[in-house]
Amino acid sequence: MAHESYDFNSLKEIMEITDGNLASHIKALEREKYISVIKSFKQRKPNTKYKVSERGRAVFKKHLDGLEQLIRQQRK
């Protein structure tokens, strides 16, 4: 969530995964409404970008909070 949105190839490069693997993850995130898909054309070529939704942002924050709590408990 460092940037406003990412295109498919950027995500694939950052995550170092295959097209099929990334597509599966994107479908799952989209199905849960954690991301929104923005389709457009860039110099006559299709360009698809993915953006985290408010729901996705809230769920991710809750996940991070849970991880932080787990870490704090382990330090005791």
Order of alpha helices (4+ residues) and beta strands (2+ residues): beta-alpha-alpha-beta-beta-alpha
